[in-house]
Amino acid sequence: MTTLSIPVSGELEKFINKMVKEGRGSNKADVVRRALNAYSENEAVEAVLRAQAEPNLKGDLRILMKKFK
């Protein structure tokens, strides 16, 4: 595991401390890890949704390639 040291705004620090007080994380690092995991999961979902929106290419490869020239 790697340790990161990053500056955060006063507002973010207040939010992190609030999450710890509310039991949303056991400490500040846990809150930040949970937030990053949620962000990572959201990015993965967004990537799948973007991929689903891509057009499906079906048919003869030679004909399809002509469409991209």
Buried (B, 14 or more C-beta within 10 A) or exposed (E): EEEEEEEEEEEEEEBBEEBBEEEEBEEBEBBBEBBEEEEEEEEEEEEEEEEEEEEEEEEEEEEEEEEEE
